[in-house]
Amino acid sequence: MPFDRMMRGLAAAVLLASTAALGACSSTVADLPGIGVPADAPERPKDAGGYLPVHDLPPDRNEATMKPADQAKLEAELKAARERQATAAAQNAAAASDVAANAATGR
């Protein structure tokens, strides 16, 4: 039993060491000119940059919002387009079921 535990511990240690070694090499291999980076790749910036400005708000808009009449017109156009799509989808489904029924009966 102790030999089996020792072999498991040794295998875990080898696995951990190889993972650490490969992880450490990946950053240096990626920077090699012939292996990691293509020849036509743009040059990397000298500094990492910093954090993105997540708390900065966009500037206020210059144009006015939609008038209620324009918004109602746009909503009506969208509803009409949705109804046309639903009608077309229903017609396509009916045609497909007719084709399937005819194929099943051998017509």
C-alpha positions, 0 to 999 in steps of 0.5 A: 500500500505505501508504494502505491501511495508514493507512486500516486504522489510522485505522479501528481508532483510530476504532473504539477511540475510539468504544468508549471513548466509549460505554463511558464514557457508559453509566454516566452515562446509566444514572443519568439519571432520565428515561432510565436508571432507571424511576420506580418503581425503588428508590433506589440505596444510597449506598455500594457495600457491600463484599465478600460474607462468603464465609469465614463459616460458617453456625451449627451446626444445632440439630436432630439428624441423621436416624436410620439407620432413618428414612434407610433408610425414606426411601431405600426410598420414593425407590427405589419412586417411581423404579421407579413412574416408570420403569414409567409411562415404559415404558408411555407409550413403548409406548403411543406406539409402538403409536399410531405403528404404527397410524398408519403402517398406517392403522388 
